[in-house]
């Protein structure tokens, strides 16, 4: 019987198999890069807002604190978008006729909310609690970037599961004293700029109140003073609700010159769960 296929068909078949494998691999790599790209994550994109609000101007230029606008940042799952009243507090006195603030004046006159476009928007199936992160020593800049340098707000990080898990598996690299939560320039301790921390004992409030840290060497103080933030409300105020009350008592400070050592110390003091628990599915998907 005559041979149906030429001898070259074997080589063609092998080449076809190899080419199919290359195409499948290339397609997988392309899809992986696509789902990590700003086109999907919206990382670095600046949406067109009804009002071109500049965090750089208000935070760095005017010195407004994050909590002035985002009042629920330490008390609720959501940081919250400020109501029009917050804007009018100042702009009823200054820039009263500015054209770019017309949506603010119209919102105030009609009672209709300004239709802001959410920049940091997690999927509905993800459970994220803003309060617990702030009160456990995660600073604003760790997730949102240097907001004080953003003329227009954008998403600094991907906010994808991989990015969240990287922190949950090793939170020590991002932990800081709660007194430095809103410090956009915080860079962690170093041999040139050490941090001293001491633990105290309080009851009924956030665990963050049990730690007092300073960037100034406390060795010269006599007696050393640990700043305790005592509870004055039955519902347990957060760490920045109550002005610290100075109570003279012997304080044993530990000196930290690396972020890893400070992070491990704060992990223990803030009673942060271990990486296995933090990276469990039920932590973010409930």
NORLINQUI-V390747 format. One line per field, one symbol per residue. ss: DSSP state (A for helix, B for strand, O for the rest). psi: psi as a letter, one per 30 degrees, with the letter a starting at -180 (. if undefined). A space follows every 50 residues. Layout:
# NORLINQUI-V390747
ss = ???
psi = ???
This chain:
# NORLINQUI-V390747
ss = OOOOOOOAAAAAAAAAAAAAAAAAAAAAAAAAAAAAOAAAAOBOOOOOOO OOOOAAAAAAAOOOOAAAAOOOOOOOOOOOOOOAAAAAAAAOOOOOOOAA AAAAAAAAAAOOOOOOOOOOOOOOOOOOOAAAAAAOOBOAAAAAOOAAAO OOOOBOOOOOAAAAAAAAAOAAAOBOOAAAOOOOOOOOOOOOOOBBBBBO OOOOOOAAAABBBBOOOAAAOOOOBBBBOOOOOOOOOOOOOOOOBBBBOO OOOBBBOOAAAAAAAAAAAOOOOOAAAAOOAAAAOO
psi = kkkeklffeeeeeeeeeeeeeeeeeeeeeeeeeefflfeefgkfkjljle kikjeeeeeeefgklefeeifgefflfkekkkleeeefeegfekhfgkef geeeeeeeefgkkkilkkejjllfgkjkjeeeeefggjlefeefaiefgj ekkljelfgleeeeeeeffiffffklkffgegjfgkglllfeilkkllka jlkfakfffgkkllgkjgffkjlkkkjkjkkgkfgillfgekkkkkjklk kjkkkkgkeeeeeeeeeeefhklleeeegkefefj.
